[in-house]
Amino acid sequence: MPHPTLSPRIWNAVDMADQFALQQLAWAYCHAIDRRDYALLRTLYHDDAIDDHGVMFKGGPDEYVAWLPSMMANWAATVHSITNMLFLIDGNRAEGELQTVAYHRTQATPQREIIAGGRYLDVYEKRDGVWRFFRRSLVLDWFEDRALQRRDGPAIGDGVETGQPDASDAVYTRLALFAKARG
């Protein structure tokens, strides 16, 4: 396999499969966080992995999953999105810079919106044919904290089911494969 590079190159089927597996890992992380599916989240990390969210948290995957419920209880809703993903793959090791925008709406009244933009700087390892996080760190590039804006009259979401941060969410009640995967 050629040395990883940022320069354009011809991708073979193995390269493309690894690239897609890493993208799927990133998307699964966002889903697991926003739906509070901590069992799924735990499967995304190797046992000896480290997650580094700065002063908020730094530790292994079991400690991370144990810490999250109390931290996530502060939020009525979250949306973690990955925009750009750039991976460098070198055999069974890869590195990634993933741009993220994370929306958080507080539980407390009056509600606030916290929107953070940053990057996940990840190291991945493929063991037994499966890519998982080995080192994950968050870099904050910008941050916005604002009052939740409500207007008089019908809201954009009137008549549309509201998402839930748990197993009662529509993704599990409307999509059988998602419900089965959550177990």
C-alpha positions in Angstrom: 0.0 0.0 0.0 1.4 3.4 -0.9 2.3 5.9 1.9 -0.6 8.0 2.9 -0.8 11.4 1.1 -3.0 14.4 0.8 -2.2 14.6 -2.9 -4.7 13.2 -5.5 -4.1 9.5 -6.3 -5.9 6.5 -7.8 -7.9 4.6 -5.2 -8.3 0.9 -5.3 -11.2 -1.1 -3.9 -9.5 -1.7 -0.5 -8.8 2.0 -0.2 -12.4 2.8 -0.9 -13.7 0.2 1.5 -11.5 1.5 4.3 -12.5 5.1 3.5 -16.2 4.2 3.7 -15.7 2.1 6.9 -14.1 5.2 8.6 -16.9 7.4 7.4 -19.5 5.0 8.7 -17.7 4.9 12.1 -17.9 8.8 12.3 -21.6 8.8 11.4 -22.3 6.0 13.8 -20.6 8.1 16.6 -22.9 11.1 15.8 -26.0 8.8 15.8 -25.0 7.1 19.1 -24.4 10.5 20.9 -27.6 12.1 19.7 -29.8 9.1 20.4 -28.0 8.4 23.7 -27.2 4.8 22.5 -24.3 4.2 24.8 -24.1 0.5 24.0 -23.6 1.3 20.3 -21.1 4.1 21.2 -19.0 1.7 23.3 -18.6 -0.7 20.3 -17.0 2.1 18.3 -13.9 2.2 20.5 -11.1 -0.3 21.0 -10.8 -1.4 24.6 -7.4 0.5 25.0 -8.7 3.7 23.3 -8.5 7.2 24.7 -11.1 9.9 24.2 -10.0 13.4 24.9 -12.6 16.1 25.1 -10.3 18.5 26.8 -11.1 19.7 30.3 -14.5 18.1 30.1 -13.3 14.5 29.8 -10.2 12.5 29.0 -10.1 8.7 29.5 -10.9 5.3 28.2 -14.1 4.2 26.5 -15.7 2.6 29.5 -15.2 5.8 31.6 -16.4 7.9 28.6 -19.6 5.9 28.3 -20.1 6.1 32.1 -19.6 9.9 32.1 -21.8 10.7 29.2 -25.3 10.2 30.7 -24.9 12.8 33.4 -23.3 15.3 30.9 -26.0 14.6 28.2 -28.8 15.1 30.8 -28.1 18.9 30.5 -29.4 18.9 26.9 -33.0 18.7 25.7 -31.7 18.1 22.2 -28.4 17.6 20.4 -27.4 17.3 16.8 -23.8 16.3 16.0 -22.9 16.7 12.3 -19.8 15.9 10.4 -19.1 18.1 7.5 -15.7 17.5 5.9 -13.8 14.3 6.5 -10.2 13.8 5.5 -8.5 10.4 6.2 -5.0 9.2 5.7 -4.7 5.5 5.7 -1.5 3.5 6.2 -2.3 -0.2 6.4 -4.2 -1.0 9.6 -3.7 2.5 11.0 -5.4 5.7 9.9 -5.7 9.3 10.9 -8.6 11.6 10.3 -9.5 15.3 10.6 -13.3 15.6 10.7 -15.0 18.9 10.9 -18.0 19.0 13.2 -20.8 21.3 14.1 -22.6 20.3 17.3 -25.9 21.9 18.3 -27.1 21.7 21.9 -30.4 23.0 23.4 -30.4 23.3 27.2 -32.9 21.7 29.5 -32.9 24.6 31.9 -35.3 27.5 31.6 -34.9 29.8 29.9 -33.6 27.5 27.2 -30.3 28.4 25.4 -28.7 27.1 22.3 -25.0 26.2 22.3 -23.5 25.6 18.9 -19.9 24.5 18.7 -17.7 24.1 15.6 -14.5 22.2 15.7 -12.7 19.2 14.6 -12.2 15.6 15.7 -8.6 14.6 15.3 -8.7 10.9 15.3 -6.4 7.9 15.2 -8.0 4.7 14.1 -6.8 1.1 14.1 -8.2 -1.8 12.1 -8.1 -5.0 14.2 -9.6 -8.3 13.1 -10.8 -6.4 10.0 -12.8 -3.8 11.9 -12.0 -0.1 12.1 -12.5 1.6 15.6 -11.4 4.7 17.4 -8.0 4.3 19.0 -7.4 8.0 19.9 -10.1 10.7 19.6 -9.6 14.3 20.4 -11.7 17.4 20.0 -10.4 20.8 18.9 -12.8 23.7 19.3 -12.6 26.3 16.5 -15.7 28.4 17.4 -18.5 28.6 19.9 -21.9 30.3 20.1 -24.2 30.6 23.1 -27.5 32.3 22.5 -31.0 32.5 23.9 -33.5 30.2 22.3 -35.5 32.2 19.8 -39.3 31.6 19.9 -41.8 33.6 17.8 -45.6 34.0 18.0 -47.7 31.9 15.7 -47.1 28.5 14.2 -43.7 27.0 14.6 -41.8 25.3 11.8 -42.2 22.0 13.6 -46.0 22.2 14.2 -47.5 18.9 13.2 -44.2 17.1 12.8 -43.1 14.6 15.4 -40.3 15.9 17.7 -37.1 13.9 17.9 -36.2 12.3 21.2 -32.8 11.7 22.7 -33.3 8.0 23.5 -34.9 4.7 22.3 -38.3 6.3 22.0 -37.1 8.4 18.9 -38.9 7.9 15.6 -35.8 6.3 14.1 -36.5 3.3 16.3 -40.3 3.4 16.2 -40.6 3.8 12.4 -37.5 1.9 11.1 -37.4 -1.8 12.1 -33.8 -2.3 11.3 -32.7 0.6 13.5 -34.8 -0.8 16.4 -33.4 -4.3 15.9 -29.8 -2.9 15.8 -30.4 -1.0 19.1 -31.6 -4.2 20.7 
